[in-house]
Amino acid sequence: MKKLAPLFVGLGAVSFGIPATLFKIAAREGVVNGPLLFWSFLSAVIILGVIHFARRQWLRYQHTNWKQILLVIAAGTASGFTNTFYIQSLKLIPVAAAAVMLMQAVWLSVLLGSIIHRQWPSRVQVVSIVLVLAGTVLAAGLFPITQALSPLGLFFSFLAACAYACTMQFTASLGNNLDALSKTWLLCIGAFLLISIVWGPQIVTAPVTGNTIKWGVLIALFSMVFPLVAYSIFMPYLELGIGPILSSLELPSSIIVAFVILGETVSWPQIIGVLIIIGAVILPNVWSMQRRGQLN
């Protein structure tokens, strides 16, 4: 499991990069954000709930209690906050600027993990974080900036980064005695409750269409079901700081998917930025494997 952990956490991050394109396609078809988020989180709760009960992994048989269950559900709201803040920021600032701010979750998550575990990241991990941030600026096509950026938009996107960092830490540290699918289901319930409250007025007033449900299910699979299951199972096996670095693969994934499906143009600086991010992800994992080899 430990050897497979970097692969599956990386695939989870890649999966997180797909919904951005799906959001754009859904918007072109007239789907409203509130109902789309509602149906995506509801779909995740239903899919994982069916799997959970079909496998008969009852929570009372998993050595847990109501306090822990409520803590995991509360932790799930971080995912709902991430989506909410990010969508709000996109109304005020360009996608490139929002993407760069969201990637601040890399160092925020490492900092949060260091505080929780009282263990500072290694020099190799710090170098990787710096490379990720530098590559993110290039990959997002942030420069040159031709318009003034809204401080409120930057603030919303930074809040999204904080929430995303919390999501990564919570999936790694909370409820690890629970079955991974049960834990993911509880996290999705928390996110669904948050979305229902925040977007309630728009959910009630906007019409429900077949497109809303269709795109909601697809977004649920790529933004919650697969990545949260991958994070819940494999994130605890990673060394401190490796998970957040792997999560930066979300941005290259988003750019590549948008290029393939939407036909968006990709410049050479963006390609260089993507390669820098991928190199920054590979660096600490290669270093870790070499260190284990020396110890053996």
C-alpha positions as CSV (number, residue, x, y, z in Angstrom):
1,M,0.0,0.0,0.0
2,K,2.8,2.4,0.9
3,K,4.4,1.9,-2.6
4,L,1.1,2.6,-4.3
5,A,0.3,5.6,-2.2
6,P,2.1,8.3,-4.3
7,L,0.5,6.9,-7.5
8,F,-3.1,6.9,-6.3
9,V,-2.8,10.3,-4.4
10,G,-1.4,11.7,-7.7
11,L,-4.3,10.2,-9.7
12,G,-6.7,11.7,-7.1
13,A,-5.2,15.1,-7.8
14,V,-5.4,14.6,-11.5
15,S,-9.1,13.7,-11.1
16,F,-9.6,17.0,-9.2
17,G,-8.4,18.9,-12.3
18,I,-11.1,17.5,-14.6
19,P,-14.3,19.2,-13.1
20,A,-13.0,22.7,-14.1
21,T,-13.7,21.7,-17.7
22,L,-17.0,20.1,-16.8
23,F,-18.1,23.2,-15.1
24,K,-17.4,25.2,-18.2
25,I,-19.3,22.8,-20.4
26,A,-22.2,22.8,-18.0
27,A,-22.3,26.6,-17.9
28,R,-22.4,26.7,-21.7
29,E,-25.5,24.6,-21.5
30,G,-27.1,27.0,-19.1
31,V,-26.7,25.1,-15.9
32,V,-26.7,27.3,-12.8
33,N,-23.8,27.0,-10.2
34,G,-26.0,26.4,-7.1
35,P,-28.1,23.5,-8.4
36,L,-25.0,22.0,-10.1
37,L,-23.1,21.9,-6.8
38,F,-26.1,20.6,-5.0
39,W,-26.6,17.7,-7.4
40,S,-22.9,16.9,-7.6
41,F,-22.6,16.6,-3.8
42,L,-25.9,14.8,-3.5
43,S,-24.8,12.3,-6.2
44,A,-21.6,11.7,-4.3
45,V,-23.5,11.0,-1.1
46,I,-25.9,8.6,-2.8
47,I,-23.2,6.7,-4.7
48,L,-21.0,6.3,-1.7
49,G,-23.9,5.6,0.5
50,V,-25.1,2.7,-1.7
51,I,-21.6,1.2,-1.8
52,H,-21.3,1.7,1.9
53,F,-24.5,-0.2,2.8
54,A,-24.0,-2.8,0.0
55,R,-20.7,-3.8,1.6
56,R,-22.4,-3.8,5.0
57,Q,-19.6,-1.7,6.5
58,W,-21.9,-0.5,9.3
59,L,-20.3,2.4,11.3
60,R,-21.1,0.8,14.7
61,Y,-18.9,-2.2,13.7
62,Q,-15.9,0.1,13.0
63,H,-14.9,0.9,16.5
64,T,-16.1,4.5,16.3
65,N,-18.5,6.7,18.2
66,W,-20.8,9.6,17.5
67,K,-18.2,12.2,18.4
68,Q,-15.8,10.9,15.7
69,I,-18.6,10.5,13.1
70,L,-19.6,14.2,13.7
71,L,-16.0,15.3,13.5
72,V,-15.5,13.6,10.1
73,I,-18.8,15.1,8.8
74,A,-17.7,18.5,10.0
75,A,-14.3,18.0,8.3
76,G,-16.2,17.4,5.0
77,T,-17.5,20.9,5.0
78,A,-13.9,22.0,3.9
79,S,-14.6,20.5,0.5
80,G,-17.9,22.4,0.2
81,F,-16.1,25.6,1.2
82,T,-13.4,25.0,-1.4
83,N,-16.0,24.8,-4.2
84,T,-18.0,27.7,-2.9
85,F,-15.1,30.2,-2.4
86,Y,-13.5,29.2,-5.8
87,I,-16.7,29.8,-7.8
88,Q,-17.2,33.1,-6.1
89,S,-13.6,34.1,-6.9
90,L,-14.1,33.3,-10.6
91,K,-16.8,35.9,-10.8
92,L,-14.3,38.6,-9.8
93,I,-10.8,37.6,-11.2
94,P,-9.5,35.7,-14.2
95,V,-9.2,31.9,-14.0
96,A,-5.4,32.1,-14.1
97,A,-5.2,34.3,-11.1
98,A,-7.7,32.1,-9.2
99,A,-5.7,29.0,-10.1
100,V,-2.5,30.5,-8.8
101,M,-4.2,31.4,-5.5
102,L,-5.7,28.0,-5.2
103,M,-2.3,26.4,-5.5
104,Q,-1.3,28.2,-2.3
105,A,-2.9,25.2,-0.7
106,V,0.4,23.3,-1.3
107,W,2.4,25.3,1.2
108,L,-0.6,25.9,3.4
109,S,-1.2,22.2,3.8
110,V,2.5,21.5,4.5
111,L,2.4,24.3,7.1
112,L,-0.8,23.0,8.7
113,G,0.6,19.4,8.8
114,S,3.8,20.7,10.4
115,I,1.9,22.4,13.1
116,I,-0.4,19.4,13.7
117,H,2.4,16.8,13.8
118,R,5.2,19.1,15.1
119,Q,7.5,18.0,12.3
120,W,9.0,20.4,9.8
121,P,9.3,19.4,6.1
122,S,12.7,18.4,4.7
123,R,14.8,20.7,2.5
124,V,13.9,18.6,-0.5
125,Q,10.2,19.1,0.2
126,V,10.7,22.9,0.6
127,V,12.5,23.1,-2.7
128,S,9.7,21.1,-4.3
129,I,7.1,23.5,-2.9
130,V,9.0,26.5,-4.3
131,L,9.2,24.8,-7.7
132,V,5.5,24.0,-7.6
133,L,4.6,27.7,-7.0
134,A,7.0,28.9,-9.7
135,G,5.6,26.3,-12.1
136,T,2.0,27.3,-11.2
137,V,2.6,30.9,-12.2
138,L,3.8,29.8,-15.6
139,A,1.3,27.0,-16.1
140,A,-1.6,29.2,-15.3
141,G,-0.5,31.8,-17.8
142,L,-0.7,34.5,-15.1
143,F,1.8,36.9,-16.8
144,P,1.4,39.4,-18.3
145,I,-1.5,40.7,-16.2
146,T,-3.5,43.2,-18.4
147,Q,-6.2,44.1,-15.9
148,A,-6.5,45.1,-12.2
149,L,-7.3,42.3,-9.9
150,S,-10.1,42.5,-7.4
151,P,-8.9,42.2,-3.8
152,L,-12.1,40.5,-2.9
153,G,-11.7,38.0,-5.7
154,L,-8.1,37.2,-4.5
155,F,-9.4,36.9,-0.9
156,F,-12.1,34.4,-2.0
157,S,-9.6,32.3,-4.0
158,F,-7.2,32.3,-1.0
159,L,-10.0,31.1,1.3
160,A,-10.6,28.3,-1.3
161,A,-6.9,27.4,-0.9
162,C,-7.2,27.4,2.9
163,A,-10.2,25.1,2.6
164,Y,-8.4,22.8,0.1
165,A,-5.4,22.5,2.5
166,C,-7.8,21.6,5.3
167,T,-9.4,18.9,3.1
168,M,-6.0,17.3,2.5
169,Q,-5.0,17.3,6.1
170,F,-8.4,16.1,7.4
171,T,-8.5,13.1,5.0
172,A,-5.0,12.2,6.2
173,S,-5.5,12.6,9.9
174,L,-9.2,12.1,10.9
175,G,-11.1,8.9,11.2
176,N,-8.3,6.6,10.1
177,N,-9.8,3.7,12.0
178,L,-12.9,3.9,9.7
179,D,-13.3,2.0,6.5
180,A,-12.0,4.3,3.7
181,L,-15.3,4.4,1.9
182,S,-17.3,5.0,5.1
183,K,-15.0,7.9,5.9
184,T,-15.3,9.4,2.4
185,W,-19.1,9.0,2.6
186,L,-19.2,11.0,5.9
187,L,-16.9,13.7,4.4
188,C,-19.3,14.0,1.4
189,I,-22.3,14.3,3.8
190,G,-20.6,17.2,5.5
191,A,-19.9,18.9,2.2
192,F,-23.4,18.3,1.0
193,L,-24.9,19.9,4.1
194,L,-22.7,23.0,3.7
195,I,-23.6,23.4,0.0
196,S,-27.3,23.0,0.8
197,I,-27.1,25.8,3.4
198,V,-24.9,28.2,1.4
199,W,-26.6,27.8,-1.9
200,G,-30.1,27.2,-0.6
201,P,-31.8,30.2,-2.1
202,Q,-30.5,29.5,-5.6
203,I,-31.2,25.8,-5.3
204,V,-34.8,26.4,-4.4
205,T,-35.5,29.0,-7.1
206,A,-33.5,27.6,-10.1
207,P,-35.2,24.9,-12.2
208,V,-33.9,21.4,-12.2
209,T,-33.0,20.1,-15.6
210,G,-31.6,16.8,-17.0
211,N,-28.4,18.6,-17.8
212,T,-28.0,19.7,-14.2
213,I,-28.3,16.1,-12.9
214,K,-26.1,14.7,-15.7
215,W,-23.2,17.1,-15.1
216,G,-23.7,16.9,-11.3
217,V,-23.1,13.1,-11.4
218,L,-20.0,13.4,-13.6
219,I,-18.6,16.2,-11.4
220,A,-19.3,14.1,-8.3
221,L,-17.3,11.1,-9.7
222,F,-14.2,13.2,-10.6
223,S,-14.3,15.8,-7.8
224,M,-15.4,13.8,-4.8
225,V,-15.9,10.0,-5.2
226,F,-12.6,9.0,-6.7
227,P,-10.2,11.6,-5.3
228,L,-11.6,11.5,-1.8
229,V,-11.5,7.7,-1.7
230,A,-7.9,7.8,-3.0
231,Y,-6.9,10.5,-0.4
232,S,-8.7,8.7,2.4
233,I,-7.0,5.3,1.6
234,F,-3.5,6.4,0.6
235,M,-2.8,9.8,2.1
236,P,-2.0,8.4,5.6
237,Y,0.8,6.3,4.0
238,L,2.7,9.3,2.7
239,E,5.5,11.1,4.5
240,L,4.7,14.6,5.8
241,G,4.6,17.1,3.0
242,I,4.5,14.7,0.1
243,G,0.6,14.6,-0.2
244,P,0.3,18.4,-0.7
245,I,3.1,18.4,-3.3
246,L,1.3,15.6,-5.2
247,S,-1.9,17.5,-5.1
248,S,-0.3,20.2,-7.3
249,L,-0.9,17.8,-10.3
250,E,-4.4,19.2,-10.3
251,L,-3.3,22.3,-12.3
252,P,-1.5,20.4,-15.1
253,S,-4.4,18.1,-15.3
254,S,-6.8,21.0,-15.6
255,I,-4.8,22.6,-18.4
256,I,-4.4,19.3,-20.4
257,V,-8.1,18.4,-20.1
258,A,-9.1,21.9,-21.2
259,F,-6.7,21.7,-24.2
260,V,-8.0,18.3,-25.3
261,I,-11.8,18.7,-24.7
262,L,-12.3,22.5,-25.0
263,G,-9.6,23.2,-27.5
264,E,-8.1,25.9,-25.3
265,T,-4.7,27.2,-26.5
266,V,-1.6,26.3,-24.5
267,S,1.5,28.5,-24.7
268,W,5.1,27.4,-24.3
269,P,5.5,29.1,-20.9
270,Q,2.4,27.0,-19.7
271,I,4.0,23.8,-21.0
272,I,7.3,24.7,-19.2
273,G,5.2,25.4,-16.0
274,V,3.5,22.0,-16.3
275,L,6.9,20.3,-16.7
276,I,8.3,22.2,-13.6
277,I,5.3,21.1,-11.5
278,I,5.7,17.4,-12.6
279,G,9.4,17.6,-11.9
280,A,8.7,19.1,-8.4
281,V,6.3,16.2,-7.7
282,I,8.8,13.5,-8.8
283,L,11.8,15.0,-6.9
284,P,10.7,14.3,-3.3
285,N,9.4,10.8,-4.2
286,V,12.6,9.8,-5.9
287,W,14.6,11.2,-3.0
288,S,12.4,9.2,-0.6
289,M,12.9,6.0,-2.5
290,Q,16.7,6.5,-2.6
291,R,16.8,7.1,1.1
292,R,14.8,4.0,1.8
293,G,17.1,2.0,-0.5
294,Q,20.2,3.3,1.5
295,L,18.6,2.3,4.8
296,N,17.9,-1.2,3.5
